[in-house]
Amino acid sequence: MKVNNIFAAIPGKLDHEQVEKLVENKGICIERIISKGHVSPATGWYDEPENEWVIVLKGEAVITFQDEVELRLTAGSYISIPAHKKHRVSWTDPENETVWLAVHYSP
């Protein structure tokens, strides 16, 4: 076993959003996501086949759902997104890193 730190190895410059799988097993995937001003592509929506639980550990973000509901997440905020609930990241803090933990699991 090895002890890791969720805030370790955050790059000084982020040309693109960084997604790192921390755990992957049958029925579950846990990712660390680092954003700095990154948003979802302008076209299309995330339409995940799994449920997703996401928490912002550091920073801020806005998630917009296809039904136009917007949720602002700050450090400590978390949400559960049901499978196939179309959404996108419409804003992350451009000045500071936003560190997310995302858990994808079977519906």
Protein Blocks (a to p, Z undefined) as FASTA:
>chain_A
ZZddfkgoiafbdfbacdddfbdcehiacdddddehiacdfedcdddfbdcddddfbdcd
ddddfklpacdddehiacdddehiacddfbdcfkbccddddddddZZ
